[in-house]
Amino acid sequence: MTTGSRPRFSVRVGLSEAPEHDGTFEGVPRHLLVPLQEWVDDALRYQGRPLDDEARAVCLRLRISPGCQGGLSLSSSTFLPLLTKTVDAQLLDVVDEVLRTPTLGE
């Protein structure tokens, strides 16, 4: 048996109105954007150091380009910031890809 979601305390006691939308969301809701970006950053680090090869592989699989200009070479540390700055559906793709990467899910 399932029950409906419990209203927030402030709604139950009449201090505030029920939120307009308290269910599923399209894309990434504003209140989850930074926590998800931080999670991606944490998941692609080991003992504080970026997992450069894994970040590069995620970028390649998702076709996220570092936008190299003028033939400059890319440092491996270029890829993690690209992933942690994604938003909306692309951030969900990054989270999904990180979750499916065996070495990162351990």
N, C-alpha and C positions, 0 to 999 in steps of 0.2 A: 504494500500500500504506500502510495506517495502522498505527500501533502504539499500544499502551495508554499511559496516562500514566505517567511515571516516578515511582516513589515518592520521597518526600522523603529527603534525606540521612540525617536522624536515624532514619528508619524503616529504611533500607537497612542501617545499621550497628548496628541493634538498640538505639538509645538511647531510642526512643519507639515507641508503637503507631501504626498507621496511623489517620488521622482517620476518624471514623465516616462522615462525608459529605464527599466531595471532588469532587462532580460538580455537576450543575445544582441550583439552589435555587428554592424557592417565594418569591416576593416579592424583597425586597432583603436579602441576608445582612448580618449585623451588621458584618462587616469591610469592607463596601462602602458602608455608609450615609453616613458622613461624606465620603468621597471623592466620591461621587455628588452630594451636596448642595453641596459646594464646586465641583464641575464646573458645576452649574447656575448658581451664583453667578458664576463666571468667564465662562460663555457668555453671560450676560445683562448683561455690562459691556463698555464700550469705553473704553480708557485709564483704567480705574479708576472710571468713572462709570456708574451704572446705566442700562440701556436701558429707560427707564420705559414707553415705548409698547409695546415688544415684550413686556415682563413683563406688562403689563395685558392684551395680546391673548392671551397664553398662559392667563392666569387666566380670561378670558372664554370661550375655547374649551373649557377643561376644567371650567368652572363652579365655579371656586374662589372663594369669596366672602370679601371682606375683613372681613365681620362688622361693618359700620358701625353704630354705636350712637347713638341720640339725635339723628339727623339731622346728625351731624357730617360735614363734607366730608372727602373722602379726598385725601391728597397722593399724587402719582404714585409717590413712593418707598415707598408702602405695599405694592405688589404684589410686588416682588422678594423681600422677606423671607418672604412667604407661600409662594413657590415653593421657597425654599431650606430651609424647615422641613418640607416634606412627607416622608412615610415610606411604606414598603411599596408597594402597587400604585400609589398616587397618585404617588409619586416616579418610578416607572417610566413612568407616563403623562406626567409633566412632561419627563423626559429624552427620550422619544419625540417629544413635541411640539416641543421645542427643536431636536432633530435634523432635523425636517421643515420648520422655518422657514427659508426660503432665505437671508434676510439674516443669520441666525445661523450657518449652516453654512459660511460662506465663510472 
